[in-house]
Amino acid sequence: MARRFDLVAIGTGSGAASAAARCRQAGWTVAVVDHLPFGGTCALRGCDPKKVLVGAAQVTDWARQMKGRGVQFDALGMDWAELMRFKRTFTDPVPASREAGFRRSGIEPLHGQASFTGPRTLRVGDEEIEARAVLIATGAWPRRLGIPGEEHVTLSDQFLDLNSMPRRAVFIGGGYISFEFAHVAARAGAQAVILHRGQRPLAGFDPDLVALVLDHTRKMGLDVETETAVEAISQTPSGLEVQASTGGQKCTFMSDLVVHGAGRAPNVEALNLAAAGVQMSPAGIQVNEYLQSVSNPAVYAAGDVAASGGPPLTPVAAYEGGIAAENLLHGNHLKPAYMGIPTVVYTVPPLAAAGLSEATALDRGLKFRVHLEDTTRWYSSRRTAAACSGFKVLIQDQTDQILGAHLLGPEADELINVFALAIQMQLPAARLKSVIFAYPTHASDVAYML
């Protein structure tokens, strides 16, 4: 006989955990299912371990920048094996801790691959499960490259668990994963190359600031090849040969490591969504404005697996999980809103954004003023010898509200939260400009950005 639950959440990351906890608090019987170690992408294979590595790269980079300015760093460097041991102090405890937390809350943890057998029924291993409702929060996974030799590619989770950093590393794709990992690898002493098939990398970020990042990246010795499409990878006695084409010409790159940074796709292949009648699009599970499947009312989706229109970020997954839970418990009444959500690419230094891009604001016919500046000569950059910093802020003419903020430089990942708060609360720029911040800090620069 099938076991029955009010809610089965597929996945154990932030989206599933948020929904499961809310429904359990309301008295529902709840199970969570995962065939991977409990914890989800962010805690185990994504942002949390990545930021540990980025932190080490930032320390190394800052010390090098400060050479001749009162800091001696001749013996300073990144010990990759030691850094991995430190990183594992964060990731190793997560699965057991997450499962224990579920059990304490009265949520049933199920280990195994979930696969639909009907609109509200699933198989997990050898067990049949029946659910009044299902939340799919399985996240995203590196998309298939579809090239010969793809088996030689190192995925992002594997990069984050490398025991040693090889001498040469090629990163496929010019998105945030490639840039973040390549910046870390370069600070660890690797000869790093990014191969991007498009004209401009980091397409989701402001082009003027990306140009500064690109120039800085190349000056630090990291090679970035644009309009270069990877066509095949092969193993040779001297390493991995990456075959590519650019401008109609063939070219090759030799490497010890080839890392997949060419985009992610919804992680649904093993779910057998067809059996549940759940419709998919390339962007993910098709959901309505309440995060409910458009084709199966018993199914909701949250996070990177859902075609919700929200940015693929961990806090957004947790937010959407909470929205889905409220709609499950009380009927569809809550809709997610994504205005002003900040996002960061953890290059060294970081590049951050919140709100509208300049192109989007123009497409919407908005009237606004733009404040763009390279800030490498500002005190806040000079005192840390920051060689790459700048900002762009968009302010609407009629309302004086901040439409978008784009920051580059040390602590941009923290400062962007000030602008995100202003955008989400719809504060006029003059109101934010009047705030007295601690000085000297990066936040004290805000008034000069408006």
Rosetta blueprint (number, residue, H / E / L):
1 M L
2 A L
3 R E
4 R E
5 F E
6 D E
7 L E
8 V E
9 A E
10 I E
11 G L
12 T L
13 G L
14 S H
15 G H
16 A H
17 A H
18 S H
19 A H
20 A H
21 A H
22 R H
23 C H
24 R H
25 Q H
26 A L
27 G L
28 W L
29 T L
30 V E
31 A E
32 V E
33 V E
34 D E
35 H L
36 L L
37 P L
38 F L
39 G L
40 G H
41 T H
42 C H
43 A H
44 L H
45 R H
46 G L
47 C H
48 D H
49 P H
50 K H
51 K H
52 V H
53 L H
54 V H
55 G H
56 A H
57 A H
58 Q H
59 V H
60 T H
61 D H
62 W H
63 A H
64 R H
65 Q H
66 M L
67 K E
68 G L
69 R L
70 G L
71 V E
72 Q L
73 F L
74 D L
75 A L
76 L L
77 G L
78 M L
79 D L
80 W H
81 A H
82 E H
83 L H
84 M H
85 R H
86 F H
87 K H
88 R H
89 T H
90 F H
91 T H
92 D L
93 P L
94 V H
95 P H
96 A H
97 S H
98 R H
99 E H
100 A H
101 G H
102 F H
103 R H
104 R H
105 S L
106 G L
107 I L
108 E E
109 P E
110 L E
111 H E
112 G L
113 Q L
114 A E
115 S E
116 F E
117 T E
118 G E
119 P L
120 R L
121 T E
122 L E
123 R E
124 V E
125 G L
126 D L
127 E E
128 E E
129 I E
130 E E
131 A E
132 R E
133 A E
134 V E
135 L E
136 I E
137 A L
138 T L
139 G L
140 A E
141 W E
142 P E
143 R L
144 R L
145 L L
146 G L
147 I L
148 P L
149 G L
150 E H
151 E H
152 H H
153 V L
154 T E
155 L L
156 S H
157 D H
158 Q H
159 F H
160 L L
161 D L
162 L L
163 N L
164 S L
165 M L
166 P L
167 R L
168 R E
169 A E
170 V E
171 F E
172 I E
173 G L
174 G L
175 G L
176 Y H
177 I H
178 S H
179 F H
180 E H
181 F H
182 A H
183 H H
184 V H
185 A H
186 A H
187 R H
188 A L
189 G L
190 A L
191 Q E
192 A E
193 V E
194 I E
195 L E
196 H L
197 R L
198 G L
199 Q L
200 R L
201 P L
202 L L
203 A L
204 G L
205 F L
206 D L
207 P H
208 D H
209 L H
210 V H
211 A H
212 L H
213 V H
214 L H
215 D H
216 H H
217 T H
218 R H
219 K H
220 M L
221 G L
222 L L
223 D E
224 V E
225 E E
226 T L
227 E L
228 T L
229 A E
230 V E
231 E E
232 A E
233 I E
234 S E
235 Q E
236 T E
237 P L
238 S L
239 G E
240 L E
241 E E
242 V E
243 Q E
244 A E
245 S E
246 T E
247 G L
248 G L
249 Q E
250 K E
251 C E
252 T E
253 F E
254 M E
255 S E
256 D L
257 L E
258 V E
259 V E
260 H E
261 G L
262 A L
263 G L
264 R E
265 A E
266 P E
267 N L
268 V L
269 E L
270 A L
271 L L
272 N L
273 L H
274 A H
275 A H
276 A H
277 G L
278 V L
279 Q L
280 M E
281 S E
282 P L
283 A L
284 G E
285 I E
286 Q E
287 V E
288 N L
289 E L
290 Y L
291 L L
292 Q E
293 S E
294 V L
295 S L
296 N L
297 P L
298 A L
299 V E
300 Y E
301 A E
302 A L
303 G H
304 D H
305 V H
306 A E
307 A E
308 S L
309 G L
310 G L
311 P L
312 P L
313 L L
314 T H
315 P H
316 V H
317 A H
318 A H
319 Y H
320 E H
321 G H
322 G H
323 I H
324 A H
325 A H
326 E H
327 N H
328 L H
329 L H
330 H H
331 G L
332 N L
333 H L
334 L L
335 K L
336 P L
337 A L
338 Y L
339 M L
340 G L
341 I L
342 P L
343 T E
344 V E
345 V E
346 Y L
347 T L
348 V L
349 P L
350 P L
351 L E
352 A E
353 A E
354 A E
355 G E
356 L L
357 S L
358 E H
359 A H
360 T H
361 A H
362 L H
363 D H
364 R L
365 G L
366 L L
367 K L
368 F E
369 R E
370 V E
371 H E
372 L E
373 E E
374 D E
375 T L
376 T L
377 R L
378 W L
379 Y H
380 S H
381 S H
382 R H
383 R L
384 T L
385 A L
386 A L
387 A L
388 C L
389 S L
390 G E
391 F E
392 K E
393 V E
394 L E
395 I E
396 Q E
397 D L
398 Q L
399 T L
400 D L
401 Q E
402 I E
403 L E
404 G E
405 A E
406 H E
407 L E
408 L E
409 G L
410 P L
411 E L
412 A H
413 D H
414 E H
415 L H
416 I H
417 N H
418 V H
419 F H
420 A H
421 L H
422 A H
423 I H
424 Q H
425 M L
426 Q L
427 L L
428 P E
429 A H
430 A H
431 R H
432 L H
433 K H
434 S L
435 V L
436 I L
437 F L
438 A L
439 Y L
440 P L
441 T L
442 H L
443 A H
444 S H
445 D H
446 V H
447 A H
448 Y H
449 M H
450 L L
